[in-house]
Structure formats: structure tokens, C-alpha cells
Amino acid sequence: MTHSPTPWRPGKNDGAVVCDDENLGPHNLDGLKHYGGRVVCESAMPRNAEFIVLACNAHSDLLAACKAAVPMLDPNETTAPILRELDEITQTLRTAIKLAEPEGT
């Protein structure tokens, strides 16, 4: 899947989601100032824009945490987990949770 690289953030205008991706092509300076970055989305409801930012910024870490955890938790896996791997996976999961939760929760 190809998309604008994260991190994304809410734009200056309600409902906009922006990033700093220079590969999105030419943007005029007025547009960059108006939105506060390069536009990923410009018409979401403000509460949805915040959720889009939160979910998209956490996606890669959540996916990596899930992929790392599944073999450790699947009783059909032939490799037995070792303590170091569990510790790394636990840290990855904690990082993913922190990224997925809104600030202040």
C-alpha cells in the first residue's frame, strides 16, 4: 500500500490532515500556509481528522507488534519463545499502545 509517509497531523483548518511529504508534488506557498502542510485530506469532520491522524501514525507500529506477538502466542508454532524476544515484543506492544491512545489517557 502506498500513501503519504507519516507522521500526519491535524492541519490549521478544521478537518484538514497534513504531512511534510516533499514528494506530493508542487504546492503553492499560500496553500501550505493555509493548511499548515501538504494536504493528505481536507474535508474530514474535525473529530474524524484527529482519529485519522492517530490511527495512521500508529498503524506501522501496531502492525509490527501484532506480527511479532502472533508467533509467540500461537500454540501451533514450533519455536518456543525466549525471554529476550518476549521483552522486545512487550516493549513494541507498549509503544504501539502509546501511539494509538490519544494524549492524556
N, C-alpha and C positions, 0 to 999 in steps of 0.2 A: 504494500500500500504506500503510495506516495502522497505526502502532504507537506505543508509548510513546517519547518522544524520548530520544535518547542524550545524555549518556553513561549507560551502565548500569554497575553494579559488583557484585561479589560481596556478598551480604548477610552479616549477622552469623552466621547459621546455615548450616551446610554444605548446599550445594545450592540456596540461595536466590540469586536475581538481583533487584536492586532499582534504582530510579531515584528522582529527586526530582520527578517529574511531579505537579504540583498538580492536573492535570485528570483524574486517575484516580478521582476521587470521594472521598467521605469515608472516612477511615481512623481507627480509634481510636488513641489515643496509645500504648496498650500494644502494638498491632501494629507501629506504626512503630518503637518501641524494640526489640521482639523481633527484627524483621528488619533494622533499620538503614536503612529507607527504604520507599518504596512498592513493593510486590511486583510484579515482572514474571513471575517463575517461582519456585516454592518447592520443587520436588521433583526437581531435576536432581542427578545424581551430582556431587560437588564438582569433579572434574576437567572434567566437561562444563560446569558452570556457569562456570568460568573461561574455557573456549573460547567459550561463548555470548557472554560479555561482550566478549572480544577481537574476535570476528567481527562482532558487531553494532555495536560502536563504530567499527570500521574500514570498515564497509560503504559509507557515503556517499562517503568519500574514495577507496576502491578503485574504485567505480563511476565517479566523476568522472574518475579517472586513466585508466581504460580507455576511456571515451568520448572523452577528449581525445587519447589516443595513437592510436587506430584510424585516424582520417583522416590522421595524419602518417605512418603506416606502410603504408597501403593503396596499392599501386601504381596502382590504378584511379582514385584521387582526382584531380580536375583542378587543385586548388590545390596549389602547391608550398609545402612548409613553409619558414618563415623562422626564422632563428637565435633570435630572441626567443621565438617560440612553442615551439620545442624546449626552450629553457631553462626556460620556465614548466612545460611538461609534465614535464620531468625532475624538477623540484622537487616537483611534485604526486605523481609516482610515488614519489619518496624519502619523502615524508611518509606516503603510503599504506602503504608497506612498513614504516616505523617503527611505525605504528599497528597493523599486522597481526601483527607479531612480538611474542612475549612479551618482557617486560622481561628484560634481561640476556643477550640472544642477539646 
